[in-house]
């Protein structure tokens, strides 16, 4: 029996990741943004004001990439950087109202990517697929 990549879950998951990444990248590009921007804005919406280090941990973005993306978002008026009153060595990142609007503007690109990624599956298959993904992620 031949050793086929198509029979390896790790290979298939990686191929699905690449497709999902392309769909999101294209959607964000059309909206004039990048995935890191969305991830940071979404994390701040969930976490509230937090440190750059915590943003990196919460989003899985490398520390230097967090700094660069936060700088871009601050320059665009989507985020504010301030000194933590309790620990003056630490910066706290806060999303502005403009940032919240930007996050809302990016949501359709994310929603479209979900629809396009799961389009080959019917409703029951989508529910089963998501349940199985959650189970694997939580293991």
Secondary structure, DSSP 8 states (H G I E B T S, - for coil): ----GGG-HHHHHHHHHHHHHHHHHHHHHHTT--HHHHHHHHHHHHH-SEEHHHHHHHHT--HHHHHHHHHHHHHTTSEEEEE-SS-TTSEEEEE-HHHHHHHHHHHHHHHHHHHHHHTTS-HHHHHHHHHHHHHHHH-
